[in-house]
Amino acid sequence: MKINWAALGSTFGVSVVISLAVVAAFCFGVSALARREEALADGAAGRGTAALGGAVLCFALCAAAVGYGLYVIAG
């Protein structure tokens, strides 16, 4: 049995990078929700709306990455 080490290393590297990107996007989304709560408590509705938009964008990115991964596995 022969192992293609280059392909294995490439797969490992891509999976680590994508995993870190999804975790970072989720962290940014949670942080944006926290900033939204602070902005609403301070009475700055405009900043709260912008923070909510950023959070939704980050969580949508996470959902898209998970959905694409499931599509690739099932496909």
Biopython code that builds the backbone (N, CA, C, O; Angstrom):
import numpy as np
from Bio.PDB.StructureBuilder import StructureBuilder

atoms = [
    (1, "MET", "N", (0.842, -1.170, 0.000)),
    (1, "MET", "CA", (0.000, 0.000, 0.000)),
    (1, "MET", "C", (0.893, 1.241, 0.000)),
    (1, "MET", "O", (1.852, 1.342, 0.765)),
    (2, "LYS", "N", (0.548, 2.178, -0.880)),
    (2, "LYS", "CA", (1.329, 3.395, -0.997)),
    (2, "LYS", "C", (0.453, 4.583, -0.600)),
    (2, "LYS", "O", (-0.678, 4.716, -1.068)),
    (3, "ILE", "N", (0.981, 5.430, 0.253)),
    (3, "ILE", "CA", (0.245, 6.600, 0.728)),
    (3, "ILE", "C", (0.753, 7.834, -0.004)),
    (3, "ILE", "O", (1.957, 8.081, -0.077)),
    (4, "ASN", "N", (-0.174, 8.593, -0.535)),
    (4, "ASN", "CA", (0.172, 9.849, -1.199)),
    (4, "ASN", "C", (0.263, 10.932, -0.105)),
    (4, "ASN", "O", (-0.736, 11.558, 0.249)),
    (5, "TRP", "N", (1.459, 11.132, 0.409)),
    (5, "TRP", "CA", (1.662, 12.036, 1.536)),
    (5, "TRP", "C", (1.375, 13.488, 1.176)),
    (5, "TRP", "O", (0.927, 14.260, 2.024)),
    (6, "ALA", "N", (1.624, 13.861, -0.052)),
    (6, "ALA", "CA", (1.365, 15.240, -0.469)),
    (6, "ALA", "C", (-0.132, 15.538, -0.430)),
    (6, "ALA", "O", (-0.541, 16.598, 0.045)),
    (7, "ALA", "N", (-0.944, 14.620, -0.922)),
    (7, "ALA", "CA", (-2.395, 14.810, -0.907)),
    (7, "ALA", "C", (-2.926, 14.784, 0.528)),
    (7, "ALA", "O", (-3.821, 15.556, 0.875)),
    (8, "LEU", "N", (-2.384, 13.911, 1.347)),
    (8, "LEU", "CA", (-2.807, 13.851, 2.751)),
    (8, "LEU", "C", (-2.461, 15.147, 3.477)),
    (8, "LEU", "O", (-3.282, 15.677, 4.225)),
    (9, "GLY", "N", (-1.261, 15.657, 3.263)),
    (9, "GLY", "CA", (-0.859, 16.912, 3.890)),
    (9, "GLY", "C", (-1.677, 18.089, 3.392)),
    (9, "GLY", "O", (-2.027, 18.979, 4.168)),
    (10, "SER", "N", (-1.979, 18.100, 2.114)),
    (10, "SER", "CA", (-2.791, 19.173, 1.540)),
    (10, "SER", "C", (-4.202, 19.151, 2.118)),
    (10, "SER", "O", (-4.748, 20.199, 2.464)),
    (11, "THR", "N", (-4.786, 17.978, 2.222)),
    (11, "THR", "CA", (-6.124, 17.842, 2.809)),
    (11, "THR", "C", (-6.126, 18.283, 4.261)),
    (11, "THR", "O", (-7.049, 18.968, 4.702)),
    (12, "PHE", "N", (-5.108, 17.899, 5.002)),
    (12, "PHE", "CA", (-5.010, 18.299, 6.404)),
    (12, "PHE", "C", (-4.891, 19.811, 6.522)),
    (12, "PHE", "O", (-5.567, 20.426, 7.347)),
    (13, "GLY", "N", (-4.039, 20.411, 5.706)),
    (13, "GLY", "CA", (-3.843, 21.860, 5.768)),
    (13, "GLY", "C", (-5.103, 22.640, 5.433)),
    (13, "GLY", "O", (-5.433, 23.613, 6.111)),
    (14, "VAL", "N", (-5.807, 22.219, 4.391)),
    (14, "VAL", "CA", (-7.042, 22.905, 3.998)),
    (14, "VAL", "C", (-8.105, 22.754, 5.071)),
    (14, "VAL", "O", (-8.819, 23.710, 5.375)),
    (15, "SER", "N", (-8.218, 21.570, 5.648)),
    (15, "SER", "CA", (-9.236, 21.364, 6.687)),
    (15, "SER", "C", (-8.938, 22.186, 7.935)),
    (15, "SER", "O", (-9.868, 22.681, 8.573)),
    (16, "VAL", "N", (-7.682, 22.343, 8.297)),
    (16, "VAL", "CA", (-7.327, 23.167, 9.453)),
    (16, "VAL", "C", (-7.649, 24.635, 9.182)),
    (16, "VAL", "O", (-8.197, 25.318, 10.048)),
    (17, "VAL", "N", (-7.316, 25.120, 8.000)),
    (17, "VAL", "CA", (-7.575, 26.521, 7.661)),
    (17, "VAL", "C", (-9.079, 26.803, 7.631)),
    (17, "VAL", "O", (-9.529, 27.815, 8.167)),
    (18, "ILE", "N", (-9.849, 25.922, 7.012)),
    (18, "ILE", "CA", (-11.295, 26.121, 6.944)),
    (18, "ILE", "C", (-11.915, 26.047, 8.337)),
    (18, "ILE", "O", (-12.808, 26.830, 8.660)),
    (19, "SER", "N", (-11.455, 25.123, 9.152)),
    (19, "SER", "CA", (-11.972, 25.017, 10.522)),
    (19, "SER", "C", (-11.695, 26.289, 11.309)),
    (19, "SER", "O", (-12.573, 26.786, 12.013)),
    (20, "LEU", "N", (-10.497, 26.811, 11.198)),
    (20, "LEU", "CA", (-10.156, 28.052, 11.901)),
    (20, "LEU", "C", (-10.976, 29.226, 11.375)),
    (20, "LEU", "O", (-11.365, 30.103, 12.146)),
    (21, "ALA", "N", (-11.239, 29.251, 10.078)),
    (21, "ALA", "CA", (-12.044, 30.338, 9.503)),
    (21, "ALA", "C", (-13.481, 30.289, 10.009)),
    (21, "ALA", "O", (-14.066, 31.329, 10.312)),
    (22, "VAL", "N", (-14.053, 29.094, 10.104)),
    (22, "VAL", "CA", (-15.428, 28.963, 10.602)),
    (22, "VAL", "C", (-15.497, 29.351, 12.075)),
    (22, "VAL", "O", (-16.431, 30.035, 12.491)),
    (23, "VAL", "N", (-14.529, 28.925, 12.856)),
    (23, "VAL", "CA", (-14.505, 29.285, 14.279)),
    (23, "VAL", "C", (-14.338, 30.791, 14.440)),
    (23, "VAL", "O", (-14.993, 31.394, 15.290)),
    (24, "ALA", "N", (-13.484, 31.401, 13.650)),
    (24, "ALA", "CA", (-13.292, 32.847, 13.730)),
    (24, "ALA", "C", (-14.563, 33.592, 13.336)),
    (24, "ALA", "O", (-14.922, 34.581, 13.974)),
    (25, "ALA", "N", (-15.245, 33.129, 12.293)),
    (25, "ALA", "CA", (-16.491, 33.776, 11.880)),
    (25, "ALA", "C", (-17.541, 33.662, 12.986)),
    (25, "ALA", "O", (-18.273, 34.618, 13.243)),
    (26, "PHE", "N", (-17.619, 32.512, 13.636)),
    (26, "PHE", "CA", (-18.577, 32.342, 14.731)),
    (26, "PHE", "C", (-18.233, 33.266, 15.895)),
    (26, "PHE", "O", (-19.121, 33.868, 16.498)),
    (27, "CYS", "N", (-16.947, 33.378, 16.210)),
    (27, "CYS", "CA", (-16.520, 34.276, 17.293)),
    (27, "CYS", "C", (-16.850, 35.728, 16.972)),
    (27, "CYS", "O", (-17.310, 36.468, 17.842)),
    (28, "PHE", "N", (-16.617, 36.138, 15.724)),
    (28, "PHE", "CA", (-16.966, 37.506, 15.320)),
    (28, "PHE", "C", (-18.469, 37.730, 15.405)),
    (28, "PHE", "O", (-18.913, 38.819, 15.768)),
    (29, "GLY", "N", (-19.256, 36.708, 15.073)),
    (29, "GLY", "CA", (-20.706, 36.832, 15.173)),
    (29, "GLY", "C", (-21.173, 37.007, 16.604)),
    (29, "GLY", "O", (-22.033, 37.843, 16.882)),
    (30, "VAL", "N", (-20.613, 36.227, 17.510)),
    (30, "VAL", "CA", (-20.961, 36.352, 18.926)),
    (30, "VAL", "C", (-20.521, 37.717, 19.456)),
    (30, "VAL", "O", (-21.247, 38.359, 20.215)),
    (31, "SER", "N", (-19.329, 38.155, 19.049)),
    (31, "SER", "CA", (-18.844, 39.468, 19.468)),
    (31, "SER", "C", (-19.745, 40.585, 18.946)),
    (31, "SER", "O", (-20.011, 41.554, 19.657)),
    (32, "ALA", "N", (-20.210, 40.452, 17.713)),
    (32, "ALA", "CA", (-21.101, 41.474, 17.148)),
    (32, "ALA", "C", (-22.431, 41.510, 17.899)),
    (32, "ALA", "O", (-22.995, 42.584, 18.111)),
    (33, "LEU", "N", (-22.929, 40.354, 18.299)),
    (33, "LEU", "CA", (-24.166, 40.343, 19.091)),
    (33, "LEU", "C", (-23.963, 41.022, 20.443)),
    (33, "LEU", "O", (-24.853, 41.716, 20.936)),
    (34, "ALA", "N", (-22.801, 40.822, 21.034)),
    (34, "ALA", "CA", (-22.511, 41.479, 22.310)),
    (34, "ALA", "C", (-22.423, 42.993, 22.121)),
    (34, "ALA", "O", (-22.914, 43.754, 22.954)),
    (35, "ARG", "N", (-21.792, 43.433, 21.016)),
    (35, "ARG", "CA", (-21.722, 44.869, 20.736)),
    (35, "ARG", "C", (-23.102, 45.453, 20.471)),
    (35, "ARG", "O", (-23.370, 46.607, 20.805)),
    (36, "ARG", "N", (-23.974, 44.655, 19.871)),
    (36, "ARG", "CA", (-25.347, 45.118, 19.625)),
    (36, "ARG", "C", (-26.063, 45.362, 20.951)),
    (36, "ARG", "O", (-26.745, 46.374, 21.114)),
    (37, "GLU", "N", (-25.909, 44.447, 21.886)),
    (37, "GLU", "CA", (-26.545, 44.611, 23.195)),
    (37, "GLU", "C", (-26.026, 45.861, 23.901)),
    (37, "GLU", "O", (-26.797, 46.604, 24.508)),
    (38, "GLU", "N", (-24.713, 46.089, 23.819)),
    (38, "GLU", "CA", (-24.136, 47.282, 24.431)),
    (38, "GLU", "C", (-24.655, 48.550, 23.770)),
    (38, "GLU", "O", (-24.959, 49.532, 24.447)),
    (39, "ALA", "N", (-24.756, 48.523, 22.436)),
    (39, "ALA", "CA", (-25.239, 49.704, 21.710)),
    (39, "ALA", "C", (-26.699, 49.986, 22.045)),
    (39, "ALA", "O", (-27.085, 51.143, 22.211)),
    (40, "LEU", "N", (-27.502, 48.950, 22.145)),
    (40, "LEU", "CA", (-28.906, 49.160, 22.483)),
    (40, "LEU", "C", (-29.059, 49.660, 23.921)),
    (40, "LEU", "O", (-29.953, 50.454, 24.212)),
    (41, "ALA", "N", (-28.193, 49.198, 24.811)),
    (41, "ALA", "CA", (-28.243, 49.670, 26.191)),
    (41, "ALA", "C", (-27.835, 51.140, 26.285)),
    (41, "ALA", "O", (-28.337, 51.874, 27.136)),
    (42, "ASP", "N", (-26.919, 51.569, 25.403)),
    (42, "ASP", "CA", (-26.487, 52.969, 25.381)),
    (42, "ASP", "C", (-27.448, 53.864, 24.606)),
    (42, "ASP", "O", (-27.318, 55.087, 24.640)),
    (43, "GLY", "N", (-28.407, 53.265, 23.910)),
    (43, "GLY", "CA", (-29.375, 54.044, 23.148)),
    (43, "GLY", "C", (-28.944, 54.360, 21.729)),
    (43, "GLY", "O", (-29.557, 55.207, 21.080)),
    (44, "ALA", "N", (-27.914, 53.708, 21.235)),
    (44, "ALA", "CA", (-27.433, 53.942, 19.870)),
    (44, "ALA", "C", (-28.008, 52.856, 18.960)),
    (44, "ALA", "O", (-27.374, 51.826, 18.730)),
    (45, "ALA", "N", (-29.204, 53.097, 18.451)),
    (45, "ALA", "CA", (-29.887, 52.090, 17.639)),
    (45, "ALA", "C", (-29.171, 51.843, 16.311)),
    (45, "ALA", "O", (-29.194, 50.724, 15.800)),
    (46, "GLY", "N", (-28.539, 52.868, 15.749)),
    (46, "GLY", "CA", (-27.844, 52.704, 14.473)),
    (46, "GLY", "C", (-26.674, 51.735, 14.568)),
    (46, "GLY", "O", (-26.488, 50.883, 13.698)),
    (47, "ARG", "N", (-25.894, 51.871, 15.623)),
    (47, "ARG", "CA", (-24.769, 50.944, 15.823)),
    (47, "ARG", "C", (-25.274, 49.537, 16.101)),
    (47, "ARG", "O", (-24.656, 48.552, 15.695)),
    (48, "GLY", "N", (-26.420, 49.450, 16.810)),
    (48, "GLY", "CA", (-26.983, 48.133, 17.107)),
    (48, "GLY", "C", (-27.437, 47.417, 15.850)),
    (48, "GLY", "O", (-27.272, 46.204, 15.720)),
    (49, "THR", "N", (-28.009, 48.174, 14.924)),
    (49, "THR", "CA", (-28.460, 47.579, 13.666)),
    (49, "THR", "C", (-27.273, 47.114, 12.825)),
    (49, "THR", "O", (-27.318, 46.044, 12.218)),
    (50, "ALA", "N", (-26.229, 47.909, 12.792)),
    (50, "ALA", "CA", (-25.026, 47.527, 12.039)),
    (50, "ALA", "C", (-24.382, 46.287, 12.648)),
    (50, "ALA", "O", (-23.928, 45.402, 11.922)),
    (51, "ALA", "N", (-24.340, 46.217, 13.971)),
    (51, "ALA", "CA", (-23.755, 45.052, 14.636)),
    (51, "ALA", "C", (-24.590, 43.808, 14.365)),
    (51, "ALA", "O", (-24.046, 42.722, 14.169)),
    (52, "LEU", "N", (-25.904, 43.964, 14.354)),
    (52, "LEU", "CA", (-26.773, 42.823, 14.054)),
    (52, "LEU", "C", (-26.548, 42.336, 12.626)),
    (52, "LEU", "O", (-26.528, 41.131, 12.376)),
    (53, "GLY", "N", (-26.380, 43.265, 11.694)),
    (53, "GLY", "CA", (-26.093, 42.879, 10.314)),
    (53, "GLY", "C", (-24.785, 42.113, 10.196)),
    (53, "GLY", "O", (-24.697, 41.132, 9.456)),
    (54, "GLY", "N", (-23.772, 42.560, 10.925)),
    (54, "GLY", "CA", (-22.497, 41.847, 10.924)),
    (54, "GLY", "C", (-22.609, 40.462, 11.522)),
    (54, "GLY", "O", (-22.003, 39.511, 11.028)),
    (55, "ALA", "N", (-23.391, 40.349, 12.594)),
    (55, "ALA", "CA", (-23.580, 39.042, 13.227)),
    (55, "ALA", "C", (-24.304, 38.081, 12.291)),
    (55, "ALA", "O", (-23.933, 36.913, 12.171)),
    (56, "VAL", "N", (-25.334, 38.586, 11.636)),
    (56, "VAL", "CA", (-26.084, 37.736, 10.699)),
    (56, "VAL", "C", (-25.176, 37.284, 9.555)),
    (56, "VAL", "O", (-25.237, 36.130, 9.131)),
    (57, "LEU", "N", (-24.338, 38.186, 9.060)),
    (57, "LEU", "CA", (-23.411, 37.833, 7.991)),
    (57, "LEU", "C", (-22.425, 36.747, 8.439)),
    (57, "LEU", "O", (-22.156, 35.805, 7.694)),
    (58, "CYS", "N", (-21.893, 36.882, 9.646)),
    (58, "CYS", "CA", (-20.949, 35.886, 10.162)),
    (58, "CYS", "C", (-21.610, 34.532, 10.361)),
    (58, "CYS", "O", (-21.039, 33.501, 10.005)),
    (59, "PHE", "N", (-22.807, 34.527, 10.926)),
    (59, "PHE", "CA", (-23.500, 33.261, 11.150)),
    (59, "PHE", "C", (-23.939, 32.639, 9.828)),
    (59, "PHE", "O", (-23.962, 31.414, 9.705)),
    (60, "ALA", "N", (-24.284, 33.457, 8.843)),
    (60, "ALA", "CA", (-24.634, 32.921, 7.524)),
    (60, "ALA", "C", (-23.411, 32.281, 6.868)),
    (60, "ALA", "O", (-23.531, 31.260, 6.191)),
    (61, "LEU", "N", (-22.239, 32.878, 7.066)),
    (61, "LEU", "CA", (-21.006, 32.299, 6.543)),
    (61, "LEU", "C", (-20.739, 30.934, 7.180)),
    (61, "LEU", "O", (-20.351, 29.988, 6.495)),
    (62, "CYS", "N", (-20.950, 30.841, 8.491)),
    (62, "CYS", "CA", (-20.776, 29.562, 9.181)),
    (62, "CYS", "C", (-21.751, 28.518, 8.649)),
    (62, "CYS", "O", (-21.362, 27.382, 8.377)),
    (63, "ALA", "N", (-23.008, 28.897, 8.501)),
    (63, "ALA", "CA", (-24.021, 27.963, 8.004)),
    (63, "ALA", "C", (-23.707, 27.523, 6.580)),
    (63, "ALA", "O", (-23.907, 26.359, 6.232)),
    (64, "ALA", "N", (-23.215, 28.448, 5.752)),
    (64, "ALA", "CA", (-22.863, 28.098, 4.376)),
    (64, "ALA", "C", (-21.700, 27.114, 4.338)),
    (64, "ALA", "O", (-21.710, 26.180, 3.536)),
    (65, "ALA", "N", (-20.709, 27.308, 5.187)),
    (65, "ALA", "CA", (-19.560, 26.399, 5.220)),
    (65, "ALA", "C", (-19.988, 25.008, 5.668)),
    (65, "ALA", "O", (-19.552, 24.008, 5.097)),
    (66, "VAL", "N", (-20.838, 24.942, 6.686)),
    (66, "VAL", "CA", (-21.327, 23.639, 7.159)),
    (66, "VAL", "C", (-22.192, 22.980, 6.085)),
    (66, "VAL", "O", (-22.060, 21.785, 5.824)),
    (67, "GLY", "N", (-23.066, 23.755, 5.472)),
    (67, "GLY", "CA", (-23.912, 23.208, 4.415)),
    (67, "GLY", "C", (-23.108, 22.685, 3.231)),
    (67, "GLY", "O", (-23.418, 21.626, 2.685)),
    (68, "TYR", "N", (-22.081, 23.422, 2.835)),
    (68, "TYR", "CA", (-21.241, 22.981, 1.737)),
    (68, "TYR", "C", (-20.485, 21.695, 2.111)),
    (68, "TYR", "O", (-20.339, 20.793, 1.287)),
    (69, "GLY", "N", (-20.018, 21.624, 3.334)),
    (69, "GLY", "CA", (-19.338, 20.414, 3.784)),
    (69, "GLY", "C", (-20.250, 19.199, 3.740)),
    (69, "GLY", "O", (-19.837, 18.121, 3.314)),
    (70, "LEU", "N", (-21.494, 19.374, 4.181)),
    (70, "LEU", "CA", (-22.451, 18.268, 4.118)),
    (70, "LEU", "C", (-22.773, 17.897, 2.672)),
    (70, "LEU", "O", (-22.950, 16.721, 2.355)),
    (71, "TYR", "N", (-22.848, 18.900, 1.794)),
    (71, "TYR", "CA", (-23.096, 18.642, 0.384)),
    (71, "TYR", "C", (-21.949, 17.814, -0.229)),
    (71, "TYR", "O", (-22.187, 16.877, -0.991)),
    (72, "VAL", "N", (-20.726, 18.172, 0.111)),
    (72, "VAL", "CA", (-19.571, 17.451, -0.424)),
    (72, "VAL", "C", (-19.549, 16.018, 0.096)),
    (72, "VAL", "O", (-19.259, 15.084, -0.651)),
    (73, "ILE", "N", (-19.856, 15.850, 1.379)),
    (73, "ILE", "CA", (-19.848, 14.499, 1.949)),
    (73, "ILE", "C", (-20.941, 13.643, 1.332)),
    (73, "ILE", "O", (-20.713, 12.477, 1.010)),
    (74, "ALA", "N", (-22.134, 14.221, 1.166)),
    (74, "ALA", "CA", (-23.255, 13.446, 0.633)),
    (74, "ALA", "C", (-23.145, 13.212, -0.866)),
    (74, "ALA", "O", (-23.683, 12.238, -1.391)),
    (75, "GLY", "N", (-22.441, 14.115, -1.556)),
    (75, "GLY", "CA", (-22.385, 14.080, -3.010)),
    (75, "GLY", "C", (-21.539, 12.987, -3.549)),
    (75, "GLY", "O", (-21.409, 12.849, -4.765)),
]
sb = StructureBuilder()
sb.init_structure("model")
sb.init_model(0)
sb.init_chain("A")
sb.init_seg("    ")
for serial, (resi, resn, name, xyz) in enumerate(atoms, 1):
    if name == "N":
        sb.init_residue(resn, " ", resi, " ")
    sb.init_atom(name, np.array(xyz, "f"), 0.0, 1.0, " ", f" {name:<3s}", serial, name[0])
structure = sb.get_structure()
